[in-house]
Structures are given as C-alpha cells and as structure tokens.
Amino acid sequence: QVACCPECAIAVAAAGRAKREKVAATADRRETRAKLDKLKTRSAWMRECQVVVNKVVRLRDMLAGRGCITCGARPAQKVGGTMDAGHFRSVGSAPHLRFFTPQIALQCVTCNRYQGGRALDFRRALVERRGAAWVEALEGMQGLAKFDIAYLQRLKAVFARLARRLEKRLKDKA
C-alpha cells in the first residue's frame, strides 16, 4: 500500500508487521503440531480415532432421530455427556471391529456404562434394524486388529471431516 503521510506510513508498516507475525505464528503452530504428532504412540492414535468415530456415530444417530438402542431413552445433553456410542461387540472381545460403524450405535450412559451395554437388548434392536442374518454374520466375524499409525491418521482425518459435516447438518436442522 502507498502511504499519503508519515502517520499513514507508520500504520501501513505496523499492519504489514502484524500480518507477517501472524503468518509466522501459524507456521510455528503447524510445525509444533507436526512434531507432537510424530511423538504420539500407536495407542494414542487409537484413542483419538475412537473418540472421533464415536462422535460420528452419535451425530449420525441423533440426525436420524434415534434414541438409546437398548432402552430408547433420549436424555437431555449435559456437561460430560448423557449419550455414548455403544459397541455391540466390545472393543476388548473384537478389537478388529472397534471402528466398524454399523455395529456401533447411540446408547445412553446408564445402559452403556452402568448396565454393561445390555448386550441382549442391543442384539434384539440390531436384529430389528438390520436383520438376523446380518447380526449372525457380525457375531461370526473374526480378524486381527493391527492398525498402523498411517492408517489411523487417515481414519481420524476422514472421520473428523465427516463429524464437521454432521455437526453442521445437526445445527442447520435445529
């Protein structure tokens, strides 16, 4: 920009300096984030991916107008959350299905955390939703769960984008 007077020249210079500092700070943050990401362990990436996948499942089911898969409750949201993303086959017994969203559903905290997931009610609801053959195939799925870090990074990025889209749709719907 061209300055018309000394005061304007000082203002233009200050604005340019502020912009350069902001760009440098952004670059520093990106560099720091990249360094921190390199230090993360595989288990840290697994935890982060699980958080994002669970968020997508909760948003998906809320947009569909569903309540808890086991009891049908729709409690009001509070700090700390009242709805979880419950797994039909637990992460401990079937780690290869931990990110398989068709077997994850919206479940209230009471059913998921305090009543052990209510597996029989969960199964009954999945049979109604997807059919008995699908549930039996899911119960028979076996596999190894050795997700590498590069896969987990891609998975987190994809699901984070999907979560942002679903949040926007939920906000627009309200």
C-alpha positions in Angstrom: 0.0 0.0 0.0 1.1 3.6 -0.6 1.1 6.0 2.3 0.0 9.6 1.8 1.6 10.9 5.0 4.1 9.8 7.7 1.2 8.7 10.0 -0.2 6.5 7.3 3.2 5.1 6.5 3.6 4.1 10.2 0.1 2.5 10.1 0.8 0.6 6.9 4.2 -0.7 8.3 2.5 -1.8 11.5 -0.2 -3.7 9.6 2.4 -5.4 7.5 4.4 -6.4 10.5 1.3 -7.8 12.3 0.4 -9.8 9.2 3.9 -11.3 9.0 3.9 -12.1 12.7 0.6 -13.9 12.3 1.8 -15.9 9.4 5.0 -16.9 11.3 3.0 -17.9 14.4 0.7 -20.1 12.3 3.7 -21.8 10.7 5.2 -22.3 14.2 2.0 -23.9 15.4 1.9 -26.2 12.4 5.5 -27.2 12.9 4.9 -27.8 16.6 1.8 -29.9 15.9 3.7 -32.0 13.3 6.5 -32.6 15.9 4.0 -33.6 18.5 2.2 -35.9 16.1 5.5 -37.7 15.4 5.9 -38.4 19.1 2.4 -40.0 19.5 2.3 -43.7 20.1 0.0 -46.1 18.2 -2.2 -46.4 21.3 -2.6 -42.6 21.4 -3.7 -42.5 17.8 -6.1 -45.4 18.5 -7.7 -43.4 21.4 -8.0 -40.3 19.2 -9.6 -42.2 16.4 -12.1 -43.9 18.7 -13.2 -40.5 20.0 -13.8 -39.2 16.5 -15.6 -42.4 15.3 -17.8 -42.4 18.4 -18.7 -38.7 17.8 -19.7 -39.5 14.2 -21.9 -42.4 15.3 -23.6 -40.2 18.0 -24.2 -37.5 15.4 -25.4 -39.9 12.8 -28.0 -41.5 15.2 -29.1 -38.1 16.5 -29.7 -36.8 13.0 -31.7 -40.0 12.3 -33.9 -39.2 15.3 -32.8 -42.3 17.2 -32.6 -42.7 21.0 -30.7 -45.3 23.0 -30.6 -48.5 21.1 -31.3 -50.6 24.2 -33.9 -48.6 26.2 -35.0 -45.9 23.7 -34.2 -43.1 26.1 -33.4 -39.6 24.8 -32.0 -37.8 27.8 -31.1 -34.1 27.6 -27.5 -33.4 27.0 -25.4 -32.2 30.0 -21.8 -31.4 30.6 -19.9 -34.7 30.5 -22.5 -36.2 28.1 -25.5 -38.4 28.5 -25.2 -40.4 25.4 -22.4 -42.8 24.4 -21.5 -44.7 21.3 -22.1 -48.3 22.4 -20.4 -51.2 20.6 -22.4 -54.4 20.0 -19.2 -56.4 20.0 -17.0 -54.9 22.7 -13.6 -53.4 21.8 -12.0 -55.9 24.1 -13.5 -59.0 22.6 -13.4 -57.8 19.0 -10.7 -55.2 18.5 -10.8 -55.6 14.7 -14.4 -54.1 14.8 -13.7 -51.1 17.0 -14.1 -48.7 14.1 -16.8 -50.6 12.2 -19.6 -48.1 12.5 -22.6 -50.4 11.6 -22.0 -52.2 14.9 -21.8 -49.0 16.9 -25.0 -47.2 18.0 -26.2 -44.4 20.2 -26.6 -45.7 23.7 -27.4 -43.8 26.9 -24.7 -43.7 29.6 -26.8 -45.7 32.0 -27.2 -48.7 29.6 -23.6 -48.5 28.2 -21.5 -47.8 31.3 -23.6 -48.9 34.3 -25.5 -51.8 32.9 -22.7 -53.4 30.9 -24.0 -52.4 27.5 -27.2 -54.6 27.8 -26.0 -57.0 25.2 -29.2 -58.9 24.8 -31.3 -55.8 24.3 -28.6 -54.4 21.9 -28.7 -57.6 19.9 -32.5 -57.6 19.7 -32.5 -54.0 18.5 -29.8 -54.7 15.9 -31.9 -57.7 14.6 -34.9 -55.4 14.2 -32.7 -52.7 12.5 -30.5 -54.9 10.2 -31.9 -58.4 10.3 -30.9 -61.7 12.0 -28.6 -62.8 9.2 -26.5 -59.6 9.4 -26.2 -59.9 13.2 -25.2 -63.5 13.0 -22.5 -62.6 10.4 -21.3 -59.8 12.7 -21.1 -62.2 15.6 -19.0 -64.6 13.5 -16.6 -62.0 12.2 -13.0 -62.8 13.3 -9.9 -61.0 12.4 -6.7 -59.4 13.5 -6.6 -55.8 14.8 -3.2 -54.4 13.9 -3.9 -50.9 12.7 -0.8 -49.0 11.8 -0.2 -45.3 12.6 -0.6 -44.1 9.0 -3.9 -45.8 8.7 -5.1 -44.3 12.0 -4.0 -40.8 10.9 -6.0 -41.2 7.7 -9.0 -42.6 9.5 -9.0 -39.8 12.0 -8.8 -37.2 9.2 -11.7 -38.7 7.3 -14.0 -39.1 10.3 -13.1 -35.6 11.6 -14.3 -34.2 8.2 -17.4 -36.3 8.4 -18.1 -35.1 12.0 -17.8 -31.5 11.0 -20.3 -32.1 8.2 -22.7 -33.9 10.5 -22.4 -31.2 13.2 -23.3 -28.6 10.6 -26.3 -30.6 9.4 -27.5 -31.0 13.0 -27.1 -27.3 13.7 -29.0 -26.4 10.5 -31.7 -28.9 11.4 -32.2 -27.3 14.9 
